[in-house]
Amino acid sequence: MNQFKTASRTGEEMKLAQAKVAEAFNQVKGTDGKLNKLGVRQLKEMEWELGELIVQLMDDTVATTDPTGFLVDLQSGDIANDYIWQEVSSALRIVDRAYGSKPNSQRLSFSEYQIHTSGKEVVVEVPLEQIASGRYNPALIAEVMAEAVTRWKIGFVLSGIDAAVTAVPDRSGASGYVLRYTGMTEGNLKMAVNGLLDEAETPAIFGRHVALAAIQGFAGWATSGSDAALREFETRGMVGQYLGAPIVSLRDRFSKRTNSHVIPNDRAYLASGTKGAILMEKDVSFLNFSEVLPAESVYRVGIRLEVGMLVYDPYQYRVITVTP
């Protein structure tokens, strides 16, 4: 079942919130591109309210664009607690019974895995002089922060899946069906989709557009969906479907700073409708901050994240390495 977070604002309400953010910053504009000291003081008085608005708007933007809810089971936790995922063993078996015999009882057994998390942060510094001169658009703060969070989450989840899914046969028992394939060919993609359908239901295909481009020439390619579930994918980058599986093109903005991409261009990922991984997000919102620093002439807003991932059933995924 497709599970996505729901934004608390509609698209129109988000535009109004962006305008409210811009309006709050515009009060620092004086005459001739100079800072309005009174405006800076007023901005200082509302720094926390402004920070909350920016973070809420960022959260809503992430909620409407983030596709990781289909790749993993999203769970929220408390920073004070450790979390264990428990798997019931399937070791129960049917045994022979003789009349009048003592029952051959069995006990359930469990495997336990701890979900480890680590801290992350995104901090944006807004130069007030550039707002005063009209060279800086503060309405984009929440949008850019949301893009950074979404891009990082997608990369983090795909890296976890990539590491957990090894080159082993799947559980279908059929010859040639594996968890990893080399080459984006019609035969490999068809086997990957059919292997997941044998495992669960409603598979989906994810990857950079250049990694998925070859699918457009396959016989099972279709350009649009027909039901509500597929339309939900369209808001998160769906570009078509293959044998009924939604194809989601993941945006990856090249980083000039690190000279790298977050999402690889040589791999496609498939996930079944049954989650095989958990993305644990602990609530550390009390560490978020918002501050006006008149001495530095900046406004600074930051969010903190505590995130961890556990892939407990790699058989719910397939990875295709795209060769030139």
C-alpha positions in Angstrom: 0.0 0.0 0.0 1.4 3.4 -0.9 2.0 5.5 2.2 2.9 9.1 1.8 3.0 11.9 4.3 0.2 14.5 3.8 1.0 18.2 3.8 -1.0 20.4 6.3 -1.3 23.1 3.6 -2.7 23.1 0.1 -0.6 24.4 -2.8 -2.4 27.8 -2.6 -1.9 28.0 1.1 1.8 27.3 0.7 2.1 30.2 -1.7 0.4 32.4 0.8 2.9 31.2 3.5 5.8 32.0 1.2 4.5 35.5 0.7 4.2 35.9 4.4 7.8 34.9 4.9 8.9 37.4 2.2 6.7 40.1 3.8 8.4 39.6 7.2 11.9 40.0 5.7 10.9 43.0 3.6 10.4 45.2 6.7 14.2 45.4 6.9 14.3 47.3 3.6 15.0 51.0 4.0 15.6 53.7 1.5 18.3 53.6 -1.2 19.0 49.9 -0.5 19.9 50.5 3.1 18.9 48.5 6.2 15.9 49.8 8.2 17.1 49.5 11.8 13.5 49.5 13.2 12.7 46.7 10.7 15.7 44.7 12.0 14.4 45.1 15.6 10.9 44.0 14.5 12.4 41.0 12.7 14.3 40.2 15.9 11.1 40.2 17.9 9.4 37.7 15.6 12.4 35.5 14.9 10.9 32.4 16.6 7.5 32.8 14.9 9.2 33.3 11.6 11.4 30.2 12.1 8.4 28.0 12.9 6.6 29.2 9.8 9.7 28.4 7.6 10.1 25.0 9.1 6.4 24.2 8.7 6.5 25.3 5.1 9.6 23.2 4.5 7.9 20.2 6.1 4.8 20.6 3.8 7.0 21.0 0.8 8.9 17.8 1.7 5.6 16.0 2.3 4.3 16.7 -1.2 7.5 15.8 -3.1 9.3 13.0 -1.2 8.8 9.5 -2.7 10.7 7.7 0.0 7.5 6.7 1.7 7.1 4.0 -0.9 10.6 2.7 -0.7 10.7 2.4 3.1 8.4 2.3 6.1 8.5 5.8 7.7 8.5 5.7 11.5 8.8 8.5 14.1 10.5 8.1 17.4 11.7 9.8 20.5 15.3 10.8 20.9 15.4 9.4 24.4 14.6 5.8 23.3 16.3 3.1 21.4 14.3 1.1 18.9 14.4 -2.6 18.1 12.9 -4.3 15.0 11.8 -7.8 15.9 11.3 -10.5 13.3 9.3 -13.7 14.0 11.1 -16.8 12.8 9.3 -19.0 10.3 10.7 -22.2 11.9 7.3 -23.7 12.9 6.8 -27.0 11.1 4.2 -29.7 10.8 5.2 -33.0 12.5 3.9 -36.5 12.5 1.5 -37.4 15.3 0.8 -40.8 16.8 -2.5 -41.5 18.6 -2.2 -40.9 22.3 1.3 -39.4 22.0 2.5 -36.3 23.9 2.3 -33.2 21.8 5.6 -32.2 20.1 5.3 -28.5 21.1 7.4 -25.7 19.6 8.3 -22.2 20.7 8.3 -19.1 18.6 11.8 -17.6 18.1 12.7 -14.1 17.2 15.5 -12.1 15.6 16.1 -8.6 16.9 17.9 -5.7 15.1 18.6 -2.3 16.6 17.9 0.8 14.4 20.9 3.1 14.7 20.4 6.8 14.1 22.7 9.8 13.6 22.3 13.5 13.7 22.1 15.8 10.7 21.4 19.5 10.2 20.5 22.1 7.6 21.3 25.7 8.5 20.6 28.7 6.2 22.0 32.1 6.8 20.2 35.1 5.2 22.3 38.3 4.7 20.0 41.2 5.6 22.0 43.7 3.6 21.2 41.7 0.4 17.5 41.7 1.3 17.6 45.4 1.8 19.3 45.8 -1.6 16.7 43.5 -3.3 19.3 40.9 -4.4 18.0 38.1 -2.1 14.6 36.4 -2.3 13.7 35.1 1.2 10.5 33.4 0.0 12.7 30.6 -1.4 14.3 29.6 1.9 11.8 26.9 2.8 11.7 25.6 -0.7 15.5 25.3 -1.0 15.8 23.7 2.5 13.0 21.2 1.5 14.9 20.3 -1.7 18.1 19.7 0.3 16.3 17.5 2.8 14.4 15.5 0.2 17.5 15.1 -2.0 19.5 13.8 1.0 16.8 11.5 2.2 16.4 9.9 -1.3 20.2 9.4 -1.5 20.4 8.0 2.0 17.6 5.5 1.4 18.9 4.4 -2.0 22.4 4.0 -0.6 21.0 1.7 2.2 19.1 -0.4 -0.3 22.1 -0.6 -2.6 24.3 -1.9 0.2 21.7 -4.4 1.4 20.7 -5.9 -1.9 23.4 -8.3 -2.9 23.8 -10.5 -6.1 21.9 -13.6 -4.8 18.9 -15.5 -6.2 15.5 -14.2 -5.2 12.9 -16.3 -3.3 10.9 -17.3 -6.3 12.9 -20.5 -6.8 12.9 -19.9 -10.6 16.1 -20.0 -12.6 17.7 -16.6 -13.5 15.7 -14.5 -11.0 18.0 -12.6 -8.8 18.1 -9.4 -6.7 20.7 -7.6 -8.8 20.8 -7.4 -12.6 23.5 -5.9 -14.9 22.2 -4.0 -17.9 18.9 -2.0 -18.3 17.4 -4.5 -20.9 13.8 -5.3 -21.4 14.5 -8.9 -20.3 16.2 -7.9 -17.0 13.5 -5.3 -16.1 10.7 -7.8 -16.9 12.4 -10.4 -14.6 12.9 -7.9 -11.9 9.2 -6.8 -12.0 7.9 -10.3 -12.2 10.2 -11.4 -9.3 8.8 -8.7 -7.1 5.2 -9.5 -8.1 5.9 -13.1 -7.0 7.1 -11.6 -3.7 4.4 -9.1 -3.0 2.4 -6.6 -5.0 2.4 -3.2 -6.7 6.2 -2.7 -7.5 7.6 0.7 -8.4 10.7 1.7 -10.3 12.9 4.6 -9.2 16.1 6.2 -10.5 17.7 9.2 -12.2 16.0 9.9 -15.6 19.1 9.0 -17.5 19.1 5.6 -15.8 15.5 5.0 -16.8 15.5 6.5 -20.3 15.9 3.1 -22.0 12.5 1.9 -20.6 10.8 4.2 -23.1 11.7 1.9 -25.9 10.3 -1.3 -24.1 7.1 -2.9 -25.2 5.6 -2.6 -21.7 6.1 1.2 -21.5 3.0 3.4 -20.9 3.1 7.2 -20.4 0.4 7.6 -17.7 -1.5 5.9 -14.9 -5.2 5.5 -14.4 -6.0 5.2 -10.7 -5.5 7.3 -7.6 -2.4 5.5 -6.5 -0.6 6.3 -9.8 -1.8 9.9 -9.8 -0.3 10.2 -6.3 3.0 9.2 -7.8 2.7 11.9 -10.5 3.3 14.6 -7.9 6.6 12.9 -6.9 8.1 12.6 -10.3 6.2 9.8 -12.1 7.0 9.8 -15.8 5.3 6.6 -16.9 4.8 3.0 -16.0 6.1 -0.4 -17.1 3.9 -3.5 -16.9 1.7 -1.5 -14.5 4.7 -0.5 -12.2 5.0 3.3 -11.8 8.3 4.8 -13.0 9.5 7.7 -10.8 12.3 9.9 -12.1 14.3 11.2 -9.1 15.6 14.7 -9.4 19.3 15.0 -8.7 20.9 18.5 -8.7 24.6 18.4 -9.4 26.7 19.8 -6.6 29.3 22.3 -7.8 30.7 22.4 -4.3 31.5 18.6 -4.1 31.6 18.0 -7.8 29.3 15.0 -7.4 25.7 13.7 -7.6 23.6 12.5 -4.7 21.7 9.9 -6.8 23.8 7.6 -9.1 23.1 7.7 -12.8 24.0 4.0 -13.4 21.5 2.3 -11.2 17.7 1.8 -11.2 15.9 0.6 -8.1 12.7 -1.4 -7.8 10.6 -1.7 -4.6 7.6 -3.9 -3.9 4.5 -2.7 -2.2 5.5 -4.5 0.9 8.2 -2.5 2.8 11.5 -4.2 3.4 13.1 -1.4 5.3 12.4 1.2 8.1 13.5 4.8 8.0 13.4 6.0 11.6 13.2 9.7 12.2 13.5 10.7 15.8 11.8 13.9 17.0 14.6 16.5 17.6 12.5 19.5 16.7 13.3 21.1 20.0 16.8 21.6 18.6 15.6 23.7 15.7 16.6 27.3 16.0 15.9 30.7 14.5 17.8 33.9 15.3 18.4 37.5 14.1 22.0 38.6 14.7 22.2 42.4 14.2 25.9 42.5 14.8 26.5 40.1 11.9 23.5 41.5 9.9 22.1 38.0 9.3 19.1 35.9 10.0 19.9 32.2 10.6 17.4 29.3 10.7 18.4 25.7 11.3 16.7 22.3 11.5 18.2 19.2 13.1 17.4 15.6 12.1 18.1 12.3 13.8 17.7 9.6 11.2 18.6 5.9 10.8 17.7 3.1 8.4 17.3 -0.6 8.7 16.9 -2.9 5.7 15.5 -6.1 7.3 14.1 -7.7 4.1 16.2 -7.0 1.0 14.1 -9.4 -1.0 11.5 -6.7 -1.4 13.9 -4.8 -3.7 15.8 -5.2 -6.9 18.7 -3.2 -8.3 19.6 -2.9 -12.0 23.1 -1.6 -12.9 22.8 0.4 -16.1 25.7 -0.2 -18.4 26.8 2.2 -21.2 
